[in-house]
Amino acid sequence: MSADPYEGAVVLPDDESLGPEVQVDYPGYRSTQWRAPKHPLVTLPEELHALEGPVFGEGDVDANDADLTRQHDGEPLGERIVVQGRVLDEDGRPVRGALVEVWQANAAGRYRHEVDQHSAPLDPNFFGAGRCLTNAEGRYRFVTVKPGAYPWRNHPNAWRPAHIHFSLFGRLFTQRLVTQMYFPGDPLFPYDPIFNSVRDPRSRQLLVARFDLAETQPEWALAYAWDIVLGRGGSGATPLEDR
């Protein structure tokens, strides 16, 4: 008998045939019943989707935007970490000048958002959002605190693994890709329907960062490396959430 009373109803068996994409109508993730399309797509007139911009330059994104620990007068609570990596295309070429945005819960597992009424404390010195532009090698780098797990009421005793949300913009508002980065060895992985909505286990592991001792700052911050590979259908592409 399984030790997990929600196995099957919440987390489905792996299915490698579904490939690297997120299953947007995943049964165990209850809110997908309202998000997943049930009718054929409708073609919009050209003037409604051929939007020009945004075009971001170095002057529009401040270098301090990528340090989530220095957005207030005091230091945030929690384990300080560095998260860095590269944004690449399917052929391994760097994606230069991409706007990378992140948002996350604080170290206690709470978002600074009115919808989040979790009883965990808010941190007055942590806003939980940042952004940067990739450099010529496609590299990004953030300084932040490790987010905590939090309950989310999808099913009885439901907890989300620690994660950071990533958004990548191209040169149009319509060119936005959203995904999540997780931390290695999280015990909540087997119980999370969002993580497991990527049905191919090899693709799912592409969402998990690796500990990076080389980038760890002695006596200051641990570091994690996570590359984002853009593409559809490739075995090495980072799974993305359809929006």
Rosetta blueprint (number, residue, H / E / L):
1 M L
2 S L
3 A L
4 D L
5 P L
6 Y L
7 E E
8 G L
9 A L
10 V L
11 V E
12 L L
13 P L
14 D L
15 D L
16 E H
17 S H
18 L H
19 G L
20 P L
21 E L
22 V E
23 Q L
24 V L
25 D L
26 Y L
27 P L
28 G L
29 Y L
30 R L
31 S L
32 T H
33 Q H
34 W H
35 R H
36 A L
37 P L
38 K L
39 H L
40 P L
41 L L
42 V L
43 T L
44 L L
45 P L
46 E H
47 E H
48 L H
49 H H
50 A L
51 L L
52 E L
53 G E
54 P L
55 V L
56 F L
57 G L
58 E L
59 G L
60 D L
61 V L
62 D L
63 A H
64 N H
65 D H
66 A H
67 D E
68 L L
69 T L
70 R L
71 Q L
72 H L
73 D L
74 G L
75 E L
76 P L
77 L L
78 G L
79 E L
80 R E
81 I E
82 V E
83 V E
84 Q E
85 G E
86 R E
87 V E
88 L E
89 D L
90 E L
91 D L
92 G L
93 R L
94 P E
95 V L
96 R L
97 G L
98 A L
99 L E
100 V E
101 E E
102 V E
103 W E
104 Q L
105 A L
106 N L
107 A L
108 A L
109 G L
110 R L
111 Y L
112 R L
113 H L
114 E L
115 V L
116 D L
117 Q L
118 H L
119 S L
120 A L
121 P L
122 L L
123 D L
124 P L
125 N L
126 F L
127 F L
128 G L
129 A E
130 G E
131 R E
132 C E
133 L E
134 T L
135 N L
136 A L
137 E L
138 G L
139 R E
140 Y E
141 R E
142 F E
143 V E
144 T E
145 V E
146 K L
147 P L
148 G L
149 A L
150 Y E
151 P E
152 W L
153 R L
154 N L
155 H L
156 P L
157 N L
158 A L
159 W E
160 R E
161 P L
162 A L
163 H E
164 I E
165 H E
166 F E
167 S E
168 L E
169 F E
170 G L
171 R L
172 L E
173 F L
174 T L
175 Q L
176 R E
177 L E
178 V E
179 T E
180 Q E
181 M E
182 Y E
183 F L
184 P L
185 G L
186 D L
187 P L
188 L L
189 F H
190 P H
191 Y H
192 D L
193 P H
194 I H
195 F H
196 N H
197 S L
198 V E
199 R L
200 D L
201 P H
202 R H
203 S H
204 R H
205 Q H
206 L H
207 L H
208 V E
209 A L
210 R E
211 F E
212 D L
213 L H
214 A H
215 E H
216 T L
217 Q E
218 P L
219 E L
220 W L
221 A E
222 L E
223 A E
224 Y E
225 A E
226 W L
227 D L
228 I E
229 V E
230 L L
231 G L
232 R L
233 G L
234 G L
235 S L
236 G L
237 A L
238 T L
239 P L
240 L L
241 E E
242 D L
243 R L
